């Protein structure tokens, strides 16, 4: 099986996770909206109550969920959304 490298940015000014996935030829499917809300909540925690270490831990857990939810887009044209 071919290994594919993907990358996501989780900061508050970054595009949505679904948009980032689409540009790389993937979709988050039915989990996309939930994962985006979690990303927004983590960023709010970073502004108000959590330490950098706590934020890093949350992002690692979120990244694991994002990569588990990834599914390839049906065709290459959809990747250019």
C-alpha positions as CSV (number, residue, x, y, z in Angstrom):
1,X,0.0,0.0,0.0
2,X,1.3,3.4,-1.0
3,X,2.0,5.8,1.9
4,X,0.5,9.3,1.5
5,X,1.7,12.3,3.5
6,X,-0.9,14.8,4.5
7,X,-0.7,17.9,6.7
8,X,-3.2,20.0,8.7
9,X,-2.9,23.3,10.5
10,X,-5.1,23.7,13.5
11,X,-4.7,27.4,14.3
12,X,-7.6,29.9,14.5
13,X,-6.8,31.6,11.2
14,X,-6.4,28.4,9.2
15,X,-9.1,27.2,6.7
16,X,-11.5,24.6,7.9
17,X,-10.3,21.0,8.3
18,X,-12.6,19.9,5.5
19,X,-11.2,22.5,3.2
20,X,-7.6,21.5,4.0
21,X,-8.5,17.8,3.5
22,X,-10.2,18.5,0.1
23,X,-7.1,20.3,-1.2
24,X,-5.1,17.2,-0.5
25,X,-7.6,14.9,-2.2
26,X,-9.5,13.7,0.9
27,X,-12.7,14.4,2.8
28,X,-13.6,14.0,6.5
29,X,-17.1,12.8,5.6
30,X,-19.7,12.9,8.3
31,X,-17.1,13.7,11.0
32,X,-16.0,17.0,9.4
33,X,-18.4,19.3,11.2
34,X,-17.8,17.7,14.6
35,X,-14.0,17.8,14.1
36,X,-14.2,21.5,13.1
37,X,-16.1,22.3,16.2
38,X,-13.5,20.6,18.3
39,X,-10.8,22.5,16.6
40,X,-12.6,25.8,17.4
41,X,-13.1,24.8,21.0
42,X,-9.4,23.9,21.4
43,X,-8.5,27.4,20.0
44,X,-10.9,29.1,22.4
45,X,-9.3,27.1,25.3
46,X,-5.9,28.3,24.1
47,X,-7.0,31.9,24.3
48,X,-8.6,31.7,27.7
49,X,-7.7,28.8,30.1
50,X,-5.3,26.1,28.8
51,X,-1.6,26.0,28.9
52,X,0.5,25.4,25.8
53,X,1.2,21.9,26.9
54,X,-2.5,21.2,27.3
55,X,-3.2,22.6,23.9
56,X,-0.5,20.5,22.3
57,X,-2.0,17.4,23.9
58,X,-5.5,18.3,22.6
59,X,-4.2,18.9,19.1
60,X,-2.4,15.6,19.0
61,X,-5.6,13.8,20.0
62,X,-7.6,15.8,17.4
63,X,-5.0,15.0,14.7
64,X,-5.4,11.3,15.4
65,X,-9.2,11.6,15.0
66,X,-8.8,13.7,11.8
67,X,-6.5,11.1,10.2
68,X,-8.8,8.3,11.2
69,X,-11.7,10.0,9.6
70,X,-10.0,10.7,6.2
71,X,-11.5,9.2,3.1
72,X,-10.2,9.7,-0.5
73,X,-12.3,11.9,-2.7
74,X,-14.1,10.0,-5.5
75,X,-12.2,11.7,-8.3
76,X,-9.4,14.2,-8.8
77,X,-11.8,17.1,-9.9
78,X,-13.3,17.1,-6.4
79,X,-9.9,17.6,-4.9
80,X,-9.8,21.1,-6.4
81,X,-12.8,22.4,-4.5
